[in-house]
Amino acid sequence: MNLPSSAPCLLTQRSIIVTGAAQGIGRAISELALQLGARVTAVDMNADALADFQRAAGDALLTMAGDVSDPDFAPSVVERAAAHFGGVDGLVNNAGITRTAMIEKMSVDAWNQVLNVHLTGSFHFLQAAGRHMLAVARETGRPGGSVVNITSDAGRRGTIGQINYAAAKSGVLGMTMSAAREWGKYGIRVNTIGFGVVETPMTETIRGDKFRDTYLSQIPLGRFGQPAEVAWPVCFLLSDAASYMTGQHLYANGGMTIGS
């Protein structure tokens, strides 16, 4: 891939934090950001997978293992990333889990686990990274910074057996719009990317024989997404190519939802 040095989609020397970065979509986002010139702080619960990623990526990658639902973890990540790379310019809230059950059978614990990771965990990192970006903007008068929150089609159309996941992803949309309104005057942009069915371990069940044809019939492009291709719109929103976009919800889902 040969891009001109002035291409607006480049992330040259940008310091980007990506949660859930050890595998799947988060790993693909991190790898693409590195290719586009960024310095990435990869966050995940899986310390071994992060160590493998570190060995493959080199000095432009910093890794930190921890739980995004821990309110003390996000500030420590932002502090270390800022010290290591000279600041934090972007954040991708990607970490996620599933705890599947029909509504009448879902435990409060399963509800809370998913909400704590997808919604509260995203809030912790949004707040911590935002505080850093706001401080830079106020102290230097230099606007900027981009947050991309990962949501899902489930957050706007619902899903069977995952009311916890759908509620969390719907909440991410409201969080994005509120942050965009509060921080726009500082040039800090906050957007969401929503995915449909992407080929990752998290979607293995619905891509199996029992559900595969049902889901494929709903996708005009007729196939499931790949992590490497859905990473591109995320990096687009992190870059100057999206400099006049904030509070927006983009969907990379093969057309699974079209319109409102």
PADOMAR-977999 format. One record per residue: residue in one letter; x, y, z of N, C-alpha, C in turn. Coordinates in pm, whole numbers, padded with zeros to 5 digits, always signed. Each point is the difference from the previous one (the first is absolute). Last residue first. Example, Ala and Ser with C-alpha at 12.3 -4.5 7.8 and 13.67 -1.06 7.14 Angstrom:
<atoms>
S+01285-00225+00708+00082+00119+00006-00077+00109+00073A+00029-00572-00007-00089+00119+00000+00090+00120+00000
</atoms>
This chain:
<atoms>
S-03297+00449+00822+00004+00056+00135+00053-00102+00100G+00133-00127-00483-00095+00105+00036+00015+00039+00144I+00142-00481-00123+00005+00109-00098-00107+00102+00038T+00287-00470+00188-00100+00102+00031+00021+00115-00096M+00249-00360-00098-00095-00073+00084-00110+00091+00054G+00406+00072-00301-00137+00040-00034-00106-00068+00086G+00481-00047+00056-00041-00065-00125-00140+00034-00044N+00250+00189+00382-00076-00122+00027-00050-00071-00126A+00219+00448+00248+00072-00086-00092-00058-00140+00018Y-00156+00535+00132-00019-00144+00013+00074-00073-00112L-00017+00507+00308+00021-00070-00126-00016-00150+00022H-00131+00487+00259-00001-00146+00012+00013-00060-00140Q+00126+00509+00273-00060-00078-00108+00013-00150+00025G+00178+00417+00233-00133-00040+00041-00072-00088-00101T+00378+00278-00215-00010-00032+00142-00145-00032+00034M+00360+00162-00436-00100-00099+00042+00007-00019+00151Y+00298+00251-00311-00126+00073+00019-00114-00095+00038S+00454-00157-00085+00015+00117+00088-00127+00078+00025A+00171-00435-00230-00132+00015+00062-00004+00123+00091A+00396-00124-00229-00098-00015-00108-00142+00018+00052D+00392-00011+00282-00043+00132-00047-00097-00008-00117S+00023-00424+00342+00090+00081-00081-00058+00136-00036L-00218-00374+00238+00112+00048+00082+00082+00106-00072L-00355-00223-00223-00053+00093+00100+00109+00053+00093F+00124-00325-00323-00049+00120-00068-00050+00103+00102C+00113-00426+00151+00118+00085-00019-00034+00126-00077V-00344-00311+00054+00042+00046+00132+00119+00095-00013P-00162-00221-00387-00081+00115+00040+00033+00051+00140W+00248-00386-00154+00022+00122-00079-00091+00117+00040A-00022-00459+00176+00094+00089+00068+00017+00132-00074V-00255-00373-00164-00077+00091+00083+00091+00091+00083E+00191-00330-00287-00073+00098-00080-00082+00096+00086A+00259-00358+00197+00089+00095-00068-00077+00105-00079P-00232-00363+00226+00055+00102+00089+00084+00105-00072Q-00399-00241-00261+00132-00040+00047+00057+00110+00090G-00542-00157-00139+00113+00091-00008+00128-00063+00052F-00417-00272-00242+00037+00060+00127+00123+00088-00018R-00367-00087-00401+00112-00063+00070+00021+00069+00134G-00317+00141-00357+00000-00144-00005+00116-00071+00068L-00182+00478-00081+00127-00040-00061+00022-00150+00004P-00393+00190+00205+00000+00017-00145+00131-00040-00068I-00220-00193+00457+00115+00083-00037+00005+00014-00152Q-00306-00281+00257-00029+00138+00039+00109+00098-00046S+00021-00481-00053-00114+00046-00080-00035+00146+00029L+00337-00231+00251+00047+00036-00133-00114+00055-00087Y-00102-00171+00433+00071+00129+00004+00046+00043-00139T-00213-00417+00038-00093+00105+00045+00068+00136-00001D+00258-00388-00086-00082+00040-00115-00099+00111+00036R+00279-00183+00353+00076+00062-00108-00089+00053-00113F-00099-00254+00431-00045+00137-00024+00058+00065-00125K+00088-00465+00144-00137+00025+00045-00052+00137-00042D+00461-00156-00080-00101-00058-00090-00143+00038+00038G+00376+00342+00168-00006-00146-00011-00117-00046-00086R+00117+00453+00150+00052-00036-00132-00001-00151-00023I-00130+00198+00413-00099+00041-00100+00049-00024-00142T+00291-00113+00365-00127-00071+00013-00097+00038-00111E+00426+00222+00042+00011-00138-00050-00134-00073+00002T+00163+00469+00125-00116-00028-00086-00004-00144-00050M+00355+00173+00282-00124+00041+00067-00125-00034-00082P+00457-00068-00165-00046-00102+00095-00134+00035+00066T+00066+00215-00473+00085-00002+00119-00049-00111+00091E-00149+00246-00475+00055-00133+00031+00106+00010+00110V-00443+00319-00064+00140-00004-00043+00059-00133+00047V-00502+00261-00059+00064-00128+00033+00139-00003-00063G-00177+00466+00081-00097-00108-00007+00068-00128+00044F+00130+00524+00154+00028-00117-00082-00121-00093-00003G+00122+00559+00095-00079-00117+00033+00030-00113-00097I+00238+00481+00204-00006-00094-00112-00081-00120+00048T+00036+00551+00175-00010-00145+00016+00011-00070-00134N+00194+00496+00242-00088-00067-00095-00011-00148+00035V+00218+00521+00150-00043-00128+00056-00104-00060-00094R+00415+00423+00044-00108-00066-00074-00031-00136+00061I+00228+00504+00138+00007-00144+00028-00121-00066-00062G+00105+00483+00021+00050-00071-00116+00018-00149+00023Y-00195+00342+00295+00143-00021+00018+00062-00077-00117K-00466+00089+00030+00064+00133+00002+00151-00009+00023G-00282-00394+00013+00021+00053-00134+00074+00132-00001W-00156-00290+00380+00142+00021-00031+00026+00062-00137E-00446-00111+00194+00077+00066+00104+00139+00043-00047R-00292-00247-00292-00055+00133+00028+00084+00075+00104A+00115-00446-00104+00023+00085-00117-00051+00141+00025A-00087-00331+00325+00140+00043+00002+00031+00092-00116S-00429-00193+00013+00018+00093+00111+00143+00053+00005M-00108-00334-00318-00063+00128-00034+00018+00103+00110T+00162-00444+00073+00071+00066-00109-00057+00139-00027M-00222-00278+00305+00125+00049+00057+00080+00076-00105G-00393-00222-00135-00030+00119+00078+00125+00061+00060L+00048-00406-00231-00041+00105-00093-00029+00130+00075V+00097-00391+00247+00121+00059-00060-00036+00113-00097G-00344-00268+00193+00053+00103+00090+00123+00068-00054S-00177-00369-00228-00087+00115-00018+00046+00115+00089K+00220-00404+00050+00039+00062-00126-00092+00118-00035A-00096-00256+00389+00130+00066+00014+00038+00074-00127A-00390-00262-00004-00018+00118+00083+00130+00077+00016A+00010-00412-00230-00072+00101-00077-00018+00129+00079Y+00197-00370+00220+00089+00053-00105-00068+00110-00079N-00259-00232+00317+00106+00074+00068+00093+00069-00100I-00337-00295-00151-00055+00130+00037+00103+00085+00072Q+00000-00446-00274+00108+00087+00047-00055+00139+00034G-00259-00370-00189+00092-00069+00088+00113+00084+00054I-00232+00168-00439-00057-00106+00084+00110-00066+00083T-00023+00525-00180+00050-00132-00037-00055-00103+00097G-00032+00571-00195-00023-00108+00094+00054-00132-00049R+00034+00450-00204-00109-00086-00047-00034-00113+00097R+00349+00338+00065-00109+00078-00059-00114-00085-00054G+00400-00173+00223-00034+00118+00077-00109+00085-00060A+00197-00389-00210-00086-00041+00111-00046+00121+00081D+00322+00039-00351-00138+00000-00047-00097-00037+00111S+00453+00203+00171-00044-00117-00076-00140+00023-00053T+00481+00283+00206-00134-00045+00031-00036-00116-00094I+00454+00311+00187-00049-00110-00082-00139-00042+00048N+00287+00485+00011-00066-00102+00082-00059-00107-00091V+00398+00399-00031-00090-00085-00077-00053-00108+00094V+00260+00520+00020-00044-00121+00068-00094-00076-00092S+00404+00417-00030-00112-00073-00058-00027-00126+00079G+00284+00523-00021-00025-00126+00068-00122-00066-00059G+00145+00556+00029+00022-00129-00067-00021-00119+00090P+00155+00572+00000-00113-00093+00005+00038-00135-00059R+00284+00400+00252+00005-00084-00119-00114-00102+00007G+00136+00324+00340-00084+00061-00102-00003-00079-00129T+00227-00089+00440+00076+00038-00119-00083+00077-00102E-00177-00164+00424+00132+00052+00033+00073+00056-00121R-00433-00208-00038-00010+00119+00085+00135+00063+00027A-00025-00408-00246-00067+00107-00074-00005+00129+00081V+00171-00388+00208+00090+00046-00107-00062+00117-00074A-00266-00211+00321+00110+00072+00064+00097+00055-00103L-00350-00276-00151-00051+00132+00043+00112+00082+00064M+00094-00446-00117-00015+00082-00120-00049+00141+00035H+00030-00317+00353+00133+00031-00054-00010+00094-00120R-00399-00162+00181+00064+00093+00094+00139+00040-00049G-00230-00331-00243-00055+00133-00020+00061+00102+00094A+00109-00458+00046+00064+00057-00119-00049+00142-00023A-00204-00226+00357+00143+00016+00026+00073+00062-00119Q-00466-00100-00042+00024+00104+00099+00150+00026+00019L-00133-00355-00281-00040+00128-00058+00033+00114+00096F+00059-00433+00159+00107+00039-00092-00033+00132-00071H-00322-00179+00299+00125+00022+00074+00110+00050-00094F-00413-00132-00193-00006+00130+00069+00129+00029+00074S-00048-00419-00199+00020+00103-00102-00005+00139+00062G-00099-00360+00280+00141+00000-00037+00032+00104-00105T-00449-00064+00120+00074+00067+00107+00149+00003-00031L-00261-00222-00325-00048+00136+00022+00080+00073+00107H+00110-00457-00136-00031+00074-00122-00033+00148+00027V+00103-00299+00373+00109+00004-00099-00034+00095-00114N-00321-00068+00344+00122+00053+00061+00115+00010-00099L-00418-00201-00124-00011+00146+00013+00129+00061+00055V-00022-00468-00021+00003+00057-00134-00010+00152+00005Q-00033-00238+00409+00131-00023-00060+00011+00068-00137N-00418+00002+00237+00099+00096+00048+00136-00019-00066W-00353-00307-00103-00035+00137-00043+00111+00096+00037A+00038-00432+00163+00026+00002-00144-00032+00137-00059D-00106-00067+00453+00144+00000-00018+00037+00006-00148V-00450-00046+00128+00046+00137+00022+00151+00009-00021S-00256-00384-00265+00031+00036+00138+00043+00146+00008M-00333-00264-00367+00126+00073+00021+00017+00039+00146K-00382-00227-00225+00100-00085+00064+00130+00075+00033E-00384+00191-00230-00056-00056+00123+00100-00087+00076I+00124+00201-00423-00029+00099+00102-00046-00064+00131M+00326-00284-00305-00128+00063-00026-00037+00086+00120A+00515-00080-00104-00115-00067+00063-00126+00072-00045T+00593+00039-00026-00125-00021-00073-00104-00074+00085R+00449+00320+00009-00056-00094+00098-00144-00024-00045T+00495+00243-00203-00140-00039-00010-00033-00098+00112I+00382+00433-00103-00026-00140+00034-00146-00029-00031G+00423+00407-00114-00135-00052+00014-00004-00146+00037A+00308+00497-00147-00007-00120+00084-00144-00047+00017N+00162+00408-00240-00037-00120-00074-00023-00122+00088N+00106+00556-00052-00065-00082+00102-00057-00124-00067V+00401+00364-00126-00100-00089-00057-00053-00089+00111L+00286+00504-00056-00045-00113+00079-00100-00080-00082G+00417+00426-00044-00118-00075-00042-00030-00116+00090D+00363+00318+00064-00074+00070-00106-00129-00070-00039V+00396+00056+00418-00102-00091-00052-00087+00079-00096G+00550+00043+00200-00139+00047-00004-00093-00110-00044G+00479-00058+00034-00007+00146-00003-00140+00057-00007F+00168-00473+00043-00008+00050-00137-00014+00152-00009H+00047-00235+00425+00082-00081-00092+00006+00062-00139A-00273+00191+00348+00141+00009+00037+00089-00069-00103A-00466-00028-00054+00042+00139-00018+00149+00016+00033A-00200-00418+00078+00008+00026-00144+00051+00141-00026R-00084-00121+00448+00118-00067-00053+00017+00025-00150E-00384+00178+00214+00121+00060+00056+00126-00063-00059V-00419-00184-00114+00020+00130-00064+00128+00066+00051V-00125-00405+00202+00037-00021-00140+00029+00133-00068S-00163+00009+00438+00138-00047-00002+00049-00024-00141P-00456+00126+00074+00094+00110+00024+00146-00043-00003A-00328-00347-00051+00006+00094-00113+00092+00119+00028F-00086-00328+00348+00086-00047-00109+00013+00103-00111D-00283+00021+00405+00137+00050+00017+00090-00034-00118P-00464-00146+00040+00007+00145-00019+00140+00058+00016D-00167-00487-00187+00065+00051+00121+00018+00151-00016S-00160-00274-00355-00106+00037+00093+00054+00048+00135V+00279-00167-00359-00051+00133-00033-00111+00043+00095D+00427-00328+00090-00144-00008-00014-00057+00139-00023G+00519-00194-00130-00087+00039+00109-00146-00007-00039A+00550+00034-00206-00103-00099+00030-00083+00045+00119M+00322+00243-00402-00039+00003+00141-00115-00098+00022T+00417+00174-00392-00110-00086+00042-00025+00014+00150L+00226+00268-00466+00007-00014+00145-00118-00085+00042L+00279+00115-00492-00111-00056+00076+00036-00006+00147A+00301+00137-00347-00114+00089-00018-00123-00048+00077D+00425-00246-00027+00001+00113+00093-00118+00096-00015G-00058-00515-00178+00116+00084+00027-00029+00122+00085A-00264-00410-00199-00018+00140-00043+00120+00090+00026A-00046-00483+00118-00020+00015-00144+00005+00145-00045R+00030-00120+00462+00116-00055-00071-00011+00021-00150Q-00367+00127+00268+00116+00087+00023+00122-00048-00076F-00388-00270+00004-00018+00118-00085+00120+00093+00012D-00017-00368+00286+00024-00044-00138-00009+00117-00096A-00114+00082+00444+00145-00021-00011+00036-00047-00141L-00455+00045+00108+00063+00132-00012+00152-00015-00016A-00248-00384+00088-00024+00045-00138+00061+00137-00023D+00021-00170+00436+00083-00081-00089-00017+00044-00145A-00269+00201+00341+00139+00045+00004+00089-00078-00096N-00530+00119+00027+00084-00115-00034+00147+00044-00011M-00371+00302+00077+00012-00087+00117+00103-00110-00023D+00041+00486-00248-00079-00122-00006+00017-00075+00133V+00181+00455-00337-00053-00038+00131-00084-00126-00014A+00400+00327-00270-00095-00110-00013-00038-00050+00140T+00212+00454-00254-00004-00064+00131-00112-00103-00005V+00305+00250-00411-00122-00059+00055+00025-00055+00140R+00165+00359-00420+00057-00071+00114-00118-00046+00084A+00004+00113-00555-00033+00031+00138+00090-00075+00097G-00024-00018-00503+00097+00087+00065-00026+00032+00144L-00223-00307-00327-00026+00138-00041+00084+00101+00077Q+00017-00467+00098+00038+00014-00140-00015+00144-00050L-00155-00103+00433+00147-00005-00005+00049+00017-00143A-00459-00037+00060+00047+00128+00052+00153+00006-00001L-00200-00408-00112-00016+00098-00107+00047+00137+00046E+00003-00346+00317+00099-00027-00106-00012+00103-00112S-00318+00018+00349+00133+00037+00049+00106-00019-00109I-00440-00142-00089+00006+00146+00010+00140+00045+00040A-00082-00461+00003+00004+00051-00138+00008+00153-00001R-00056-00216+00414+00135-00027-00052+00013+00057-00141G-00424+00022+00196+00093+00090+00068+00142-00018-00047I-00340-00293-00162-00011+00135-00056+00100+00095+00065G+00133-00485+00104-00119+00043-00073+00007+00141-00054Q+00317-00093+00413-00047-00090-00105-00113+00067-00076A+00242+00223+00354+00085-00118-00014-00042-00094-00112A-00191+00438+00188+00090+00006-00115+00079-00128-00026G-00353+00250+00311-00034-00128-00064+00087-00027-00121T+00017+00496+00091-00035-00103+00098-00049-00126-00072V+00338+00435-00128-00102-00092-00050-00027-00103+00108I+00251+00520-00089-00029-00109+00093-00112-00085-00060I+00388+00357-00220-00136-00053+00001-00010-00114+00101S+00317+00436-00206+00000-00096+00109-00144-00046+00022R+00281+00209-00451-00114+00010+00092+00011-00110+00105Q+00303+00069-00385+00038+00045+00134-00118+00026+00093T-00155-00079-00480+00142+00014+00031+00023+00065+00135L-00388-00184-00281-00002+00026+00144+00142+00020+00052L-00304+00041-00505+00115-00047+00076-00014+00039+00147C-00301+00126-00362-00037-00118+00078+00118-00057+00078P+00026+00379-00305-00069+00035+00123-00040-00119+00084A+00440+00064-00331-00134-00058-00003-00072+00025+00131S+00464+00119-00154-00098+00098+00046-00142-00055+00005S+00386-00248-00159+00033+00041+00136-00102+00098+00058P-00139-00376-00365+00077+00123+00004+00020+00048+00142L-00055-00524-00097-00083+00119+00013+00088+00123-00003N+00007-00561-00109+00078+00123-00010-00094+00120+00000M+00018-00565+00115-00084+00118+00000+00088+00124+00000
</atoms>
